[in-house]
Amino acid sequence: MGTNKFVSVLLANEASGIGIRITPPGAPFTISNKIMIAQIVRDSPADIDGRLKVGDQILEINDTPVDCLTNEEVRDLLLRSGGPFISLLVLRPAKTFSNQDYFLHPNFLR
């Protein structure tokens, strides 16, 4: 049995995004209002970097805490980050998941 850990990453911000999809609002597998990574898009900056995992809880985006933000506000924050890089701080649970563990929703971040 492992322990939770913090992971900080800096990813290239491409026109198509960084390549993560976040949990939809009210998804049955979410914990409270926590924003989780539900999928990592193949060949995206997040996939190529390799440090983010499905099931990671997003804590900060570009040093902005997301604990009081809605799913839509987090998606907007990711999409409007206009610089060449996006930094994320995530909390990795002791148990990690695969992309198949999550229901994919059509309104995910691209």
WOFENNOR-V552191 format. One line per field, one symbol per residue. psi: psi as a letter, one per 30 degrees, with the letter a starting at -180 (. if undefined). A space follows every 50 residues. Layout:
psi: ???
//
This chain:
psi: kalklkkkljkkjlegafhlklklkgkfgljbgkjljfkkkkgleeeeef fklkfkkkekjhgjkgfglleeeeeeeeegjflflkkkklkkleklllff fkkkkfglk.
//
